[in-house]
Amino acid sequence: MSTNHQLPKFSAIRIDQIRSELELRLQQNRSQLENLLRQKKFTWENLMRPLEDMQDNLHNFWSLVSHMNAVVNSNELRVVYNACLPLLSEYFTEVSHNEKLYSAIQHLKESSLFNSFNAQQRKVIDNELRDFKLAGVALSPEKKQQFAALTTELSQLGTKFEENLLDSTMDWKKQILDPSLLAGIPETLCTQAEERARANQQEGWLFTLEPPSYHAIICFADSRELREEIYRAYVTRASDLSIHHPEWDNSNIMQQILCKRLQLAKLLGFPNFASQSLATKMVKEPQQVIDFLQQLAKASKTKAQKEFNALVAFAKKELHLSDLQPWDVTYASEKKRHHLFDISQESLRPYLAEPNVISGLFSVVKTLFNVELRWVEGADMWHPDVKCYALYDENNTIKSYCYFDLYSRANKRGGAWMDDCRIRRQLANGDVQIPVAFVTCNFSQPTQKTPALFSHDEVVTLFHEFGHALQHMLTTVDYSPISGIQGIPWDAVEIASQFLENWAWQKESLLTFAKHHQTGETLSDELFEKMHNAKNFQSSMLMLRQLEFALFDFILHLQFDEHKPHQIQQILDEVRRQISVVPIAKFNRFQHGFSHIFAGGYAAGYYSYKWAEVMASDAFSLFLERGIFDAETAKSFRQHILEPGGSEEPAVLFRKYRGRDPNIDALLHQSGIL
């Protein structure tokens, strides 16, 4: 058995040829499917494998286009990308509504052959039949047309939501000529702002709403007016309050998305979109989600209120802020953190230079899972900042690749994420297509004087995203629909990522790479203790904020009524009234930028972060008992969580690893709430 090592050629992608290339692949797939269904008898080899070949061929092409649209967006690419979305939506709807194909797979399921298939093959077939039903294969021809139209429209609306948010984010700029306004902002962040101004042929310092730049002001700027100005700009992006660009207002987009999701759910026989969403998740009942989130909120709220009261008192006494406003909370919190623990995110940056952090991350992974990552020299990239790494197993064999695109820049989607470029699968000739992952972040760039210096929060984010990548890269599954991150229920897909975050906090791992970028001095025990003591600073407030997002998302999709025009804001206000302890500005339009649920995969699923965090915390608690680099525990985690991908139910795999069901107390203890 050999492996397929060919990496994508990003430089070969021609924007003006994307649509024609896509149309060709779709036509080839349609013709092949038609030929497949002419057969009299169906087997794995003459039906399921060719289907997988077709879908994987399409995925390997479109994953590159979709990724480039996210990381090197341009007007030209955007136009082509948007023109292709309806073609893809039409194709996938066509396949999922193909009754002959559904019948062929159903016959295979009911045949004597089914019992001779291995467990992974049976899982693929069961998932396919489930997804056919959820895609409306049993609908009447008229309702299938409605379903297809709704699916296409939702795809376009999600993209438009993301575009409005990106355009609104990129539009706002603040040029500062008076250096006194920079008081409080760390020198490294001022240097970046100065270089940003020069790159835009401007004097002074230039700030934007891109994450590193926004946080420089909202966390550190002593100027209250400046903090309020950037806060207002940030929380009103793509909203009715974006007065200069009403065409970027996502208000109507959100309403349309929710209406069409509800229509889709009802077409399939669900009372609401929340119920439809749970059909493919670990949790099956809406009330179970609500109860879970409210249980966490109840456990956290009393302590969160105390944390906020202490912040108000501190701000009044030490900062002379008698009325703490929303644009003061992050600033005051950072000051209080520094006051209590004599530490700030910025004081750690010199010890967290990118080369050391990457080396440390790879060292942790090598110690845990006996694999090694090495830089691939000369790999074809979409941007000069990107690096490619190959993952070698204990036999010095390449098992997978991963691209790192870590810096914030113009025309790049905000946030951090992992995505698959290629999926591991066994080909018809016995070769293995090895997996390829994308890890994308928006960290501060290097300056002319220093390498990229990460905050510790950014290090945690990198470990998180690489946890996702490991589940994709270490999989041993041979079938792409359930390989790596594919086929994992959405409320379990965050387990591996949140699990790996822990090694960014442990002394035994962190001190191997936290070294001063100029002197080489290791982070002192004293500084580490301060950092660790600050780990759970305001953890209950942070918990409630995430629960606010999760409850808003789930209740919105559970209760949405298209005849109630202001329901989105009303539900958000009510959730905040019940669980929030911090002040919320009346002009805050957080929902207009909540791309996780309006443009991503988290609709009626944002609770998944906390659901998976409970499992990840409990999984890590076994390492706390046995040692954070315990070989047997790491081997078990790799074998039962990382390698199986979506080939088994997460609850079953967790029990194999932990010996029992997950316990919520591990998360509460590790968060310092209990």
N, C-alpha and C positions, 0 to 999 in steps of 0.2 A: 504494500500500500504506500503510495507516494502522496506528496502534498502539493497543492497549487499555491505558489508563492507570488504570483504576479500582482504587483500593486497598481492601483488606479493611476491613470495619466490625467491629472487635473488640467495640465496645460494644453491637453489635446481637445478639451471641451470647447466647442465653438457655439456661442450663444445663438447665432443665426441658424444653427443646425439642430438645436435641441428638439424643436417641435417635430421636424421631419423624422428625426431618429426615434422619437417616442412613437409617432404614428406607425412607423415601420415595425417596431417591436410589438405594438398592440395588434397590428394586422397579422403578424406571424403567429402570435398567441391564439388569436381567434381561429385562424385556419387549422392550427395544430389541434385545438380543442375539438373542432368540428370533426376532424379525422379520428381522434380518439374515441369519440362517442358513436362512431359507426361500427365499432367492434361488437361482437355478439356476447363475449364473456370478458369479465374484468378481473384483473389480478393487481397486485401491488406494482409489478413491473410494467404493466401496459396501461395503468391509469394513474396511480398515486405518484410514482416517480416522475413520469412526464409532466404531470401537473406542477410538481415541485420545481422541475427544471424551468418551466415557463415562468413561474412566479419569481424565481430567484434571478433569472436573466433580467426581468423587468426591474426588480429591486436593485440589482447591482448598477443599473444605469441611473435610475431615478434618485437613489440615495445620494449620489454625487451632486446632482442638480439641486436637490432640496437643501443639501448641506451648504452649497455655495450661495444659494439664495439667502441663507441665514447669516453667513459669515463674511461675504463680500458682495453685499447687496448693491445693485445699481438699477437705474431706471430701465435700462435695456434688458437686463436679466429679469427684472420684476414683471415687465410686460409679457415676456415669453413664458415665465413660470405661471403667471395667472392664466394665460391662454391654454396652458397644458392641464391645469387642474380639472376642468370639466371633462377633458378627454379621459383622464385617469378615473374620475368618479364614474363616468358612464361605463367604462370597461369593467371596473370592479362590481358595479351594480349588475351589469349584464351577466357576469360570471356567477355572482351570488344568487341571481334569479333564474339560473339555468336549471330547469326542472329535470332535464335529461342527465345532467351532471350529478345533481342531488340524488336522483334515482339510482345512478350507477354506483355512487359511494354507499348509498343505503343498501343496495344489493350485496356489495362487498362486505358490509358490516353483518348482514344476515346470512352470508354464505358459510360453508364449512371451512373456507380458507381463513376466516377471521381468527379462529382459535390457534392457527398455526403461526400467526404474526407475532413478533415480539411485542413487549409491553409498550415500547415507544411508538411502534407502528399503530397499535390499537388506540393509543392516546391521540395521535394525529387524526385518525378517522373520527373518533368521538368528538374532538374539537371542531372538525370540519362540519359535521352534521349539526352540531349546536349552533355554529356561526351561520350556517345556511338558514336555520329557523329564525335567528335573530336579524338576519338581513332580509327577511320577508319572502322567502321562497314559496311559502304556502299562500301568499296573498293572491287575490284576483288580478287579472291583467291590468285593470284600471288602477287598483291600489298599488300595484308594482310600479306603474308609471309615476304615481304620486311619490312613492318611496324614492325612486331614482331622482326625481326632481329635487326633493328635499335634501337628499344626500349631497347632490352637486351644489345646491345653494349654500348648505352649511359649510362645505369646504371653502367656497369662495368668501363667505362672510368671515370665517375664522382668519383667513389670510388678510382680508381687509382690516380686521380688528388689529392684527399685528402690524400691518403697514402704517395705519393711523398712529399707533403708539410709537413706532420707530420714527416716523416723520416728525411727530410732536416733540419727541425727545431730542432729535438732532437739531431742531429749529432754534431752541433756546440757547443763547450764549450770553455770558456776562463778562465784559471786558473791565478789568480793574486797573486803574492808573495810579491810584493813591495807595502806597504801600501800607499805610496805617490800617487799612481795611483787612489786611492779611493777618493781623494780630491773632495769635493762637494757633494758626494753621502751621503744621510742621514743615520744616525746610524742604524735605524731599517732595512733599505735595505741592509746595509753592514752585519748586524747580520744574515740576511737570507742567504746571499751569503756565509758566514762563515759556517753556519749550512749545507748548500748544499754541500760545499766542504767536510765536515766531513762525511756526509752521503755517499759520493763517495770515502771515504778513501783517501782524498787528503788534502794537506796543504793549508793554505792561504784562499783565497776567490774564489768561483766558480760562474761564470755568464753563462747564457744560453740565447737562443732566446725566451724562454717562456715569455709571456707579462710582468709580474712584474719585471723580471730580465732585459729584454731589456730596459724597460722604466727607470729603475734605472740609467742606463748609458746614454741613449740618452737624458734624461731630465736633469740630474744633474751632470754628470762627467765633471770636469774641464779639464780633459785631452782630447784635441781635437783629438789626434791620436786614443785614445781608442773609442771615439764616432764614428769616421770614420770607424774604424775596425768593430764595431758591426753593424753599419748602412749598410755597404757593405754586410756583411753576411746576414742581415735581408732582404734587398730588392733584393737579388739575389737568395733567396731560390728556390729550385726546378726549376732552370732555366738553360739556356745554359752556364751561368757563374759559375754554381756550378761545378767547374772543377774536384773536387775529386770524385764526384758521378754523372757521366753523365746519369746513369740509372734513376736518379730522375728528369730529365729534363721534365718539363710539356709542352714544346713548341709543340711537335707533338700531345700530348694529347689534347691541346686546339684546334689545327687545326682540328683534327678528330671530336671533340665534335661539333664544329661549322658546319662542313660539314654534319654530320649526322642530326643535328637539321634542317638544311636547306632542306635536302632530305625529312625528316619527314613532314615539313611544306608543301612542294610542293606536296607530296603524298595526302595531305588533301585539296589541292586546294588553299593554301595560297601562296602569292608571296615571303614571307620571314618568318623567325621564329618570328620576332617582331609582325607581324600581327596575327600569331597563338596564341602567348602569350596573346594578348589582348582579345581573344575570351571569356575568363573567368574572365575578370577584369572590374572594374568600367569604366575606360577609354576605348573607343572602337576604336579610330583612332590614328595611329602612329603620325600623325602631331600634334595632341592634346598634346601628351606626349612631343614632341620636343618643342612646343611653351611654354608649362608650365615650363619646365626646363630653357629655354632661358629667359623667363620672370623673373624668380628668379635670374638668372645670371646677367641680365641687372640691376636689382634693387640692386645687391650686389657688382658689380665689382668696381665701383668708390671708394666706402668706403674700399673695400678690398685692393686696390692698396695703398690707404693712410695708412692703417694699416701696410702693408708690408714696405712701405717707412720709416715709423716711426721706425719699427723694425731694419731696416738696419742702420738708423742713431744712434739708441740706441746702437747697437752692436759695431759700429765703435767707438763711444765716450766712452762708459762705459766698454766694454769688449775687446776693441782693436782688433776687428775682422773686418778688412777692406774689406774682400771679403767673404760675408756670403754664406756658402756652405750648401747643403741640410742637412748634419749631424749637422749643427749649429742651424738650425731654431727652433727646439723644445727646445733646451738648452737656446738659446737667448730669446725665448718667455717666458720661465719659469722665467728667470732672470728679464725680463721686467715686467712681472706680479707682481713679488715680489717688484720690484722697485716702480711701480705705486701704488700698493695697499697694500704693506707690508704684502703680504700673499703668501703662496705657497700651493700646494696640500699636501705637507708633514707637514706643520704646523697645518693642520686640522686633521691629522690622530689620534693624541691622544684623540680627542673628538669623534671619530667615531669607537669605538670598536665594534666588531661584535655583542656581546650580546645586547648592547644598540640600535644598528641600527635595528636589527631584531625586538626587542621589539617595537621600534618606528614605523617601517613599519606596524606591525600588529595593533598598536594603531590607526594609520591613517586610515587603512582599516576598523577597527571596528567603528570608529567615522563616517566615510562616509557611510558605507553600512550595519552597524548593524550586523556584523558577527565577530566571535572570532576564532583565531587560537591558537591551543595548541599542544605542543610537544607530539609525540607518543612514549612512552618509549618502548624499546624492539623490535621495528620494524626491519624486516630483511633488510639488506643493502648490497650494492656492495662494499662499502669502509667504513672504520671507521670514516672518516670525515663527512659522510652524515647524515643529520637529516630529520626526517619525521614529518609533522604537519597535524593535522586534522582541518578542518574548520567547525565550529558550527554556526547554524543560531540562530535567536532570541528565538527559542523554545528549545535551547540546543540540537538540533539534528545535527548529523554529516551529512554534505552535500557533502564534498569532502576531498581529501588529496593532499598534495604537498611535494615532496622531494627537499631538498636544498643540492646541491653539489657545494660549493662555491670556493674551493681553487685550485690554479694551482698545477699540479703535472706531473710527467713523464707519458707518454703514455695516455694522455688525450687531446682530441681535443682542440685547442685554441679557444678563443672568449667566448661569452656568448649567451645562448639561452634558450628558453622554448620549451618543447615538451610535447605531450600528452602520457601518459602511458595507461590510460583507458578513455573511452568516456562515458558521461552520455547518458543513453537510458532507455526506459521502456521495460522490458522483457515480454515475452508472458504470464507469470503467474501474471503480474501486478507489480512485484517488479521493483525497479529502480536500475540500475547499476550506482553507483556514480562515478563521474570523479576523476581521479588521474593525477597530473601534475608533470613534472620534471622541476626544475629551475637549470640551470648549469652555473657556472661562472669560471673565472680563476683569482681569487684575491690572494693577498699575504697571506701566511699561518701564523698561530700563531707561535711565537717563544717560547723558553723555559722560557722567561722572561715576555712576554706580550701576551694578546689575539690577534686575528687577528685585525689589525688596518687598516681600509679602507681609501682610499682617497675619497674625495667628488665625484669625477668622478665615482668611483666604487659604491658608494651609489646610484647615479643616475642610473647606469646600473642595480643595483638590483631592484630598483623601476620599471624600464622599464620592465624587464623580469617578475616581479611579476604582472605587468599590464596584460601581456599576460595570465599569469596563472589565474588571476581573471576572465577573459572572459571565460576561460575553466571551472573554478570551480563554477561559479555562474550561469551558463546557466540553463534555465528551459525547454529546448527543449527535447522532448522525443525520437528523432530519430537521431541515431549517424551520418548519413551523413551530417547533418546540425546543429549538437549540438556543443556548445562551440566554439572552433576555426575552426571546420570543416565547409567547405562550404562557408567560408567568402572569398570574392574576395581578391586576394593577395595585391592589392593596398589599401585595407581597413583594413588589419589584424594588422597593426601597430598603429591604432588609440588608442586602450585601453592602450597599453604599453607607448606610448609617452605622453599620457594624465596623467598617474600616476606619471611620472617623476617630474611633477610640484611641488608635495608635498615634494620633496627632496630639494626644493629651498625656500619654503615659511617659513618665520620666525615663524609663528604660529605653524607650524608642526615640523620644524627642531629643534627648541630649546627644544622640549619635549624629545628629545633623544640624542642631541649632548652634551654629558657630558664627562669630562676628565676621562679616565679609571683609573687613580690613585687617584685623589683628589675628583672626583664626581662633580667638578665645571662645571656649564653650560657654553657653549660657550658664550662669552661676546657679548653684543650688538655691541661693536666696531669691534670685529672680524667678526661678522655676516655681518655688513655693508660693511666691506672690501671684504668679500667673494661675497656679492651680487653685489657690484660695479664691481667686476671682472667677473661676470657671462657672460657678453657679450663681454669680452675681445677677440679681434680678431674674433668676430662672423661672420663677412663677409668673412674672409679668410676661416674659417671652412665651411661656407655655400658653397663657391666655390669648396672646396675640395670634398664635397659630391656630388655636381652637376657634377663635373668632372667624378666621378665614374659612376653616373647615365647616363650621356650623352654617355660616352664611351660604357657602356653596351648596351644601346638602339640602338645607331647608328651602333655598331658592328653587332647586330642581324638584323638590318634593311638593311644594305648594304653589308653584307658579301658575298664575291665571292671566291669560292674555288680555282680559277685560279690566284689569287693574293697572292703569298706566304708570303709577309711581311705586309699584310693588318692589322693584329691585332696591331702591333706596330705603323703603320702609322696612324690609326684612333685615337689611344691613343695620339700620338704626336700632331695631328691636334686639338683634343679637348683641350689639354693642351695649345696649342698655342692661342686658342681663349679665354679661360677663366681663365687660371692659372696665378697667380701673384708671385708665389714662384719658386725658382730655382729647376730644376729637374735634377738629375744626369743622364748622358747618359747611365750609367750601370744599372739604376733602372729597375727592372723587376717586377714591382708591379703586372702586370696581371698574372704572373705565380703563385701568391698566392691568387688570387681573387676567393676564393672558394665559395663566395656567388653566383656567376653566373656560375661557371664551375662545382661545386660540390653540390650546394645548390639549393634552389627553386627560386632564384631571376633572372634567365636568362630573359633578356628583361623586367625585373621587378624591378630593383634596384631603379627606380624612385619612387616606392611605398613608400619608407621611407619619401620622401618629400611630396608626395601627401597626405599621411596619416597625416603627421606633420601639414599640413595646417588645416586639419579637427580637429586634436587634440588641436591645439592652439586656434582655434575658439570655440571648446567645452569648454576649460578651461576659456576662456574669460568671459563666463557666471558666473563662480565661482568668478572671479575677481570683477564682478559687484555686486554679491549678498553675497559674503563671502565664503572663501575656504572650510568651513565645513557646508555650507547651506544644511539643511536636504532635502528640497524639490528638489533642483537641483541635489543632489547626488542620490536621489530616482529616478528621471527622467533619469539620466545617466545610472543607473543600469537597469532600466526597458527598455530603448530604445536602449542601446548600448551593455551592458554586457550580459544581459539575453537572448536576441533573437538569439545569435550565428549567424549562416548562414541562418536563416529561412526567412529573408527578405532582400531586397536589401539595401546596406549601405546608399545610397543617400536618400531613403525613411525614414530609421531609423534616420538619422541625422536631417532631416527636422522635424520629430516628436519631437526630443529633442530640437533643436535650433530654430525651427519655420521658418527657411529659409535655403537656400543653404550656404555652407561654403564660407568664405571671406579670401582671401590670406593676407590681411593686418594684421590680428591678429598675424600671424607667423612673419612677418617683424617687427612689433612693439615689440613683446616679445623677438625677437632676437636682438633688438637694432639697426636694419638696417634702419628703418624709424624713 
